[in-house]
Amino acid sequence: MKKYLCFALLVAAGFSFAHAQSLPGTITKIPDQLYRRAALAIVKVIAGDQQHAGAGIIIGKTRNGASVILTTNALVTGFENQLSVQLENQTTATPAQIITPKWRNRDLVLLATRASLPGAPALDYGRSDQLAAGDEAAVLGFPQTSFLSQNAGEIVRNTAAKITLNFAISPGQNGGPLVDRHGRVIGIALAHGQENGEALPIDLVRFVTEDWLRNAPLAESWHEAKNTKHWYSWALGIVLISAAGLAIGMSGVL
């Protein structure tokens, strides 16, 4: 009897996993080449509990070992004292916190955590000002799953303030990167529960973060700027990393 019970449980578990891998809509597996980089660059950001979660991009590490993550302010609002981060397929989450209110605006926020995150190059950054309607794009994150996956489709409209997509963005992908067909980050995903997803253009993200101080670089920068031809990518990586390093140094929270 126990043998049959174990068999039934295994079948049920296999069915559940298969169902998760074939979620409805446009949620699909990330291509292997992109996945190998994305899995080292993206974490699940949990605000409150697993029902209110999104994603964030790892941008570096401080000299005292804290990892710094960029995500959306909308994800953390109301849960400032209940934040944690989790790597793909891990069962435990590590506490995280907003560095200081100064490094937070209406759209973006920097988090710091003592989680042992991979010390590897992150995804490259592209330019959002060169995007056009019909260009392929995908949002990476955790759409109600423990594993990293993507929603993919095309860009409908691109302005200096917003990128509109022809596919929805799951709440679990809020704060995750929007990437082009080459795997370069071209935006930060917003989850508005609507059929046409939206993202902040990466050029706008760069412009906003230029107002954040940039005088104390991190011990490690995981932005692989050497593979990016445009100087904009260098600027984005340097600005984000420097701002985060100084913010943590000033706050003394970690």
Residue pairs with C-beta under 8 A, 6 or more apart in sequence:
20 145
20 147
21 29
23 143
23 144
23 145
23 149
25 151
25 167
25 168
26 151
26 152
26 153
26 167
26 168
27 143
27 149
27 150
27 151
27 170
28 149
28 150
28 151
28 152
29 35
29 149
29 150
30 38
30 138
30 140
30 148
30 149
30 150
33 183
34 179
34 183
35 148
37 121
37 122
37 123
37 183
38 123
38 140
38 148
38 177
38 183
39 88
39 148
40 58
40 118
40 120
40 121
40 122
40 222
41 57
41 58
41 120
41 122
41 123
41 177
41 222
42 55
42 56
42 57
42 58
42 88
42 140
42 141
42 148
42 176
42 177
43 55
43 56
43 58
43 69
43 85
43 86
43 87
43 115
43 117
44 53
44 54
44 55
44 85
44 86
44 87
44 88
44 93
44 141
44 142
44 146
44 172
45 53
45 54
45 55
45 56
45 69
45 71
45 75
45 76
45 83
45 84
45 85
45 96
45 111
45 175
46 52
46 53
46 83
46 84
46 85
46 86
46 93
47 53
47 54
47 75
47 76
47 78
47 79
47 82
47 83
48 78
48 79
48 82
49 82
52 79
52 171
53 142
53 171
53 172
54 71
54 72
54 75
54 141
54 142
54 171
54 172
54 173
54 174
54 175
54 176
54 191
55 71
55 140
55 141
55 142
55 172
55 173
55 174
55 175
55 176
55 177
55 189
56 69
56 70
56 71
56 85
56 111
56 175
56 176
57 69
57 70
57 71
57 122
57 123
57 175
57 176
57 177
57 185
57 188
58 67
58 68
58 69
58 117
58 118
58 122
58 222
59 68
59 69
59 70
59 122
59 221
59 222
59 223
59 237
59 240
59 241
59 244
60 67
60 68
60 218
60 219
60 220
60 221
60 222
60 223
60 240
60 241
60 244
60 245
61 67
61 68
61 117
61 119
61 218
61 219
61 220
61 222
62 68
62 112
62 218
62 219
62 244
62 245
62 248
62 249
62 254
63 218
63 219
64 254
65 114
66 112
66 113
66 114
66 248
66 254
67 112
67 113
67 114
67 115
67 117
68 99
68 110
68 111
68 112
68 218
68 241
68 244
68 245
68 248
69 85
69 96
69 110
69 111
69 112
69 113
70 108
70 109
70 110
70 111
70 175
70 188
70 240
71 108
71 109
71 111
71 174
71 175
71 188
72 107
72 108
72 109
72 174
72 175
72 188
72 189
72 190
72 200
73 104
73 105
73 106
73 107
73 108
73 109
74 107
74 174
74 190
74 191
75 174
75 175
76 83
76 98
76 109
76 111
80 97
80 98
83 95
83 96
83 97
83 98
83 111
84 93
84 94
84 95
84 96
84 113
85 93
85 94
85 96
85 111
85 113
85 115
85 117
86 92
86 93
86 94
87 115
87 117
87 118
88 142
88 146
88 147
88 148
89 146
89 147
90 146
94 113
94 114
94 115
94 116
95 113
95 114
96 111
96 112
96 113
96 115
97 111
97 112
97 113
97 253
97 254
98 104
98 109
98 110
98 111
99 110
99 111
99 112
99 244
99 247
99 248
99 251
99 253
100 247
100 250
100 251
100 253
102 212
102 247
103 109
103 110
103 212
103 243
103 244
103 247
104 110
105 208
107 188
107 200
107 208
108 188
108 200
108 205
108 208
108 209
110 240
110 243
110 244
110 247
112 244
112 248
112 253
112 254
114 254
119 220
119 222
120 222
121 222
121 223
121 224
122 222
122 223
122 224
123 177
123 179
123 183
123 184
123 185
124 183
124 184
124 185
124 223
124 224
124 225
124 227
124 228
124 233
125 184
125 185
125 186
125 202
125 223
125 228
125 232
125 233
125 236
125 237
126 179
126 180
126 182
126 184
126 185
126 186
126 202
126 228
126 230
126 233
127 186
127 202
127 203
127 230
127 232
128 158
128 163
128 186
128 187
128 201
128 202
128 203
128 204
129 160
129 201
129 203
131 137
131 155
131 158
131 163
131 180
131 186
131 201
132 155
132 158
133 154
133 155
133 156
133 157
133 158
134 154
134 155
135 154
135 155
135 180
135 181
136 152
136 153
136 154
136 155
136 180
136 181
137 152
137 153
137 154
137 155
137 163
137 165
137 178
137 179
137 180
137 181
137 186
137 187
138 150
138 151
138 152
138 153
138 178
138 179
139 150
139 151
139 152
139 165
139 169
139 173
139 176
139 177
139 178
139 179
139 189
139 197
139 199
140 148
140 149
140 150
140 173
140 176
140 177
140 179
141 148
141 149
141 150
141 170
141 172
141 173
141 174
141 175
141 176
141 189
142 148
142 149
142 172
142 173
142 176
143 149
143 151
143 170
143 171
143 172
143 173
144 170
144 171
144 172
145 172
151 167
151 168
151 169
151 170
151 173
151 197
152 167
153 165
153 166
153 167
154 165
154 166
155 163
155 164
155 165
155 166
156 164
156 165
156 166
156 196
157 163
157 164
158 164
158 201
159 201
160 201
160 203
160 204
161 201
161 204
162 198
162 199
162 200
162 201
163 178
163 186
163 187
163 198
163 199
163 200
163 201
164 196
164 197
164 198
165 178
165 196
165 197
165 198
165 199
166 196
167 196
167 197
168 194
168 195
168 196
168 197
169 189
169 190
169 191
169 192
169 197
169 198
169 199
170 191
171 191
171 193
172 191
173 189
173 191
174 189
174 190
174 191
175 188
175 189
176 188
176 189
177 185
177 187
177 188
177 189
178 185
178 186
178 187
178 188
178 189
178 199
179 185
179 186
180 186
184 228
185 202
186 199
186 201
186 202
187 199
187 200
187 201
187 202
187 205
188 199
188 200
188 202
188 205
189 197
189 198
189 199
190 197
190 198
190 199
190 200
191 197
192 198
202 236
203 232
205 236
206 232
206 235
206 236
206 239
209 236
209 239
209 240
209 243
210 235
210 239
212 239
212 240
212 243
212 247
213 242
213 243
213 246
213 247
214 238
214 239
214 242
214 243
214 246
215 242
215 246
216 242
216 245
216 246
216 249
217 238
217 241
217 242
217 245
218 241
218 242
218 244
218 245
221 237
221 238
221 241
223 233
223 236
223 237
223 240
223 241
225 233
225 234
225 237
228 234
248 254
